[in-house]
Amino acid sequence: MIISASRRTDIPARYHKWLIGRLKAGWALVPNPMNPKQVTRVDLTYEAVDGLVLWTKNPLPMLPELRGLEPYPCYFQFTLTPYGRDIEPGLPDKHELMDGFIRLSGEIGRSRVIWRYDPILLTPRYDWGFHLDAFSQMAEKLSPYTEKCIFSFLDSYRCMAKAARELGVQYPSADRQAGMARELAGIAGRYGLRLETCAEPLDLSVYGIHRARCIDAGLLSRISGWPVKAGKAASQRPECGCAQSVDIGMYSSCQNRCLYCYANHSAKALEESARLHDPEGPMLINRGFHA
């Protein structure tokens, strides 16, 4: 079993103490996102877990506690974009995060820290020229500390519709996206980075860009030294290459508060999650359920 921690919230940034505690306990309670009263007890013992995939925009709070992840095979999907606090209000300065990326890579190895330039958000302020400059500068600094970069173009979600209107978000055509991807591929190639897309319907293989497996059983096999077998994730989009995993996060709990986030469904739910979180509880957000 592969554990995803988490597509639904930033556990390393906001709930790392809870995660380390649950790994020590060997189990966690995870409610069904569609039916919170349906709760599953997930086995987190070393014998049951083939590997951990940690998703974050800010691993800095977790860096002092990386030993708590041992002996689990693990790697990080680290989203690092050039947006300011007008878009990502809950994140530290980006120079500090880039330094954190380098520190994390130094601790666990460059193959285990994957850079995500995701999503590509186009607005009058963050136009394509801005992205080309930013991606080039970031690729130059980060390329010695990672092997690849995964990117995607912004998808439209109902929960971010108001913010998208206020920001003047632009959704480029498929032809324009292909042209943008070709330019990114040229920059990535200059710095020796593999470039992959996350669940994009476009076939960009002509530019040397392939579809990512963000939950990657092959990578976990190489990290662990034994074969990790997992079928294709059935609940993801058709273009998603991820292996099957169990996500232990909860929606509407990420205090990074990025304006483009698909996982925070309402401001009210987000405030409730901050109030109810118990770092020693069996669930990420303790809503009264107990073992």
N, C-alpha and C positions, 0 to 999 in steps of 0.2 A: 504494500500500500504506500502510495506517495501522498504526503501531506502538503497542501498548499496553504501558505500563511502570509498573506491572503490576498486574493483578488478583491475581496470585499472591503478591506480596510488596511491601514498601514500598521501592522503589528510591530515590526522592529522599531518604528518611531514612537508609537503611542502605547503599546501594550506588551513590550518585551518582557517586563517582569512577570506578567501573567503567563506568557508563553514558556519562559524558563521554569516557572512553578508547575505548569501542567506537564511539561516533559519530565520533571522530577517525580510528579505524582503518577505519571504513566497513563493518564486519561484526561479527556475533556468532554464537556457536554456541548453539543452543537445543535441549535434549533433549525428546523427547515425554514428557509427564507420565505416560502409561500404559506407556511403554516407554523407560526412560532410555538404553538402548543405541542407540536410534534418534535421531540427532542431525542437526539441520538447520542449515545455514549461512544466516543471514538477512542480506540486503543492507541495510545501513544508510546507504548513500550518499545524499546530498541528492537526486540524480536519481531514486532508487528510492522514497523515503519521501514520502508526501503530507502526513504530519503525525504528531506525537507526542501521545499522551494519557498524562499522568503522574498516577498514583494515589498519594496520600500522606495520612498523618496527621500528618506532621511535616516540612515543607519547610525547616526552619531550617538544617540542615547544607548544603543545596544553594543557599541564597540567594547566597553569595559566588561561585558558579560558574554563574549563570544564563546568562552570555555563552557558555558552552560549548554551549548549546542552539541558538544561532544558526547558520545561518539557517533552521532547521527551524520550520515553523508548529507551535505547540503550545499546549496549555492544561492546567490542573491540575484534577483531581477531588480536592478537599481535604475529607477526613472530619474533622469537628470536633464532638465530642459532649461532654456534660457529666459523663461518668463519671470517677470517681477512679482511683487506682492499684490499687484492689482489683479493677477490671475491666480496666484498660489499664495494666499495670505498667511498660511500657517507654517511656511517653510523658512529655514534660516537663509542667510546670504548664500548665493550660488558659489562664490569662491570658497566659502567654508565647506559647502557640500562637495565640491570637487576635491578639496583636500581630504575630506572624509572618504571619498571614493578611493583615493590613492592609499590611504591608511588601511581600509578594508581589504583591498587587493594585496597589500603587503602582508596582512595577517593570514589570509586564507588562500591566496594564489589568484593570478589573473584569469584563469579559466573558469573560476567560480564566482566572478563578478561580471555580470552582463549589463552593458549600458543600454538603457532604453531612452531614445529620443522620441517621446510618445506622450500625447499626440502632437502632430503638427497642426498648430492653431494659427489660422491666417486672419488677421484683422488689419485695419489701417495702421495701427502701431506696430504690429508684428507681421510685417509683410514678407514677401519671399526673399528680398534682399537682406533683411534682418536675419532670416533663418540661415541663409547661405554663409553669412559672416559668422554667426554664432556657432553653427555646426562645425565649420572649419576650425575655429579657435578651440572648441571643446574637443574635437577629434585629435588635434595636435597634442593637447595636454593629457587626455585620457588613454590614448592608444597604447602607451607602454604598459598599461595596467589592466587591460581587458583584451579579449580576442575578437569581440564582435559587438555590433550595435543593431538593435531592433527598433524599427520605427513604424508608425502608422499615421494615417490622416484622421482628423477628428470626425467621429460619427455624431449624428444628431440624436440626442436623447430628450425626452419630454421634460425631465427634471432640470435640464440646463437651458431650456428654450428662452426664458426671459433674459438670462445672462448673455446668451448668444446674440439676441437682438440688441441689447445695450452695448455690447462690445463691437457690433458690426461684423460678426464672424462671417467669413466667406467660405463657401464649399466649392473647391475647384472641380472641373470636369475630369473625367477619366483620362482624357488626352493630356490635360495639364498636369495631373498627378504623375503620369508616366514621365513627362518631361522633367518634373521636379525630382523624381526618383533617380533619373539618369544623372542629374547634377550631383545629387548626394552620393551616388555610387562613385563618381569621379573623385570626390573629396575623400571618401572612405578608403578607396584604393590607394590614394597617395600616402595614407598613414597605415596601410597594412591591416585595415579592419574589414572583417566580413560584415556584409550588410544584409539584413533579413527584414521581412515585413511581418507584422502581427495581424493575422486574420483579414488581410486585404484581398479583395476579389481579383485585383489586377494581376496578370502574369507578367512579372518583371524580370524573368530569368534571362532575357536577352541582354540585360545590363549586369548580369552576374548576381542579381538579388533573388534570393529564394525565400520561401515561406518558413517562418520560425516554428520551432517546437518549444514554446516558453516553458511548459512542463515537459522536460526532456528526460525520458528514461535512459537513453543512451549516455547522456552526460552523467547522470547519477551512477550508471554502471562503471564508467571510467573513474569516477571519484571514489566509489566504494571498493572497486576491485572484484565485484561479483555481478552477475547478470541481473538487471532489474527488468522484470517483465510487466508491461502494462499496456492494455489496449488503447485505442484512440478514444479520447473523451467524447462521450455521446451527447452531452448536454450543451456543447459549445457550437459556435457558428460553423457552417460547412468548411470554410477556409481555414479554420483553426487546426493547427497540427499538434496540439497538446495531447499528452498521454492522460489517461484517466487518473484523477486524484480526488482526495477528500479535502474540501476547504473548511477550515475551522474558524473563519472569521464571521462577522455579522455586518450586514448593510447598515447604513446611516449611523456609523460609529467613528468615521475618520475625521479627526480634528485638524487635518491639513487644510480642509475646506477649499480645495481647488474648484474654481468656477466651472470647469468642464467635466467634473466628476460624475460618472454614471452611478456610483455606489451610495451616494448620500441622497436619499429620496425626499427629505424634507428638513427644514430648519428645526422644526419642533422635535422630530425624532433624534436629530443630532444633539440637541441640548439635553434631551432625556438620557442619551447614552453617556454623556459626560457626567451626569449626576449619579447614574446608577452603577457605573463601572466599579467592580471589586477586583483588585489585582490578585487576590487570593481565592477568588471564587472559581467554581468549576466551569462557568461559562464566561466567554469574553465580556458580555454584558449581562449582569445578573439581574434578571427581571422577576425574581422570586422563585425560580426553579432550583431545586436542590437534588443532590444525589440520592 
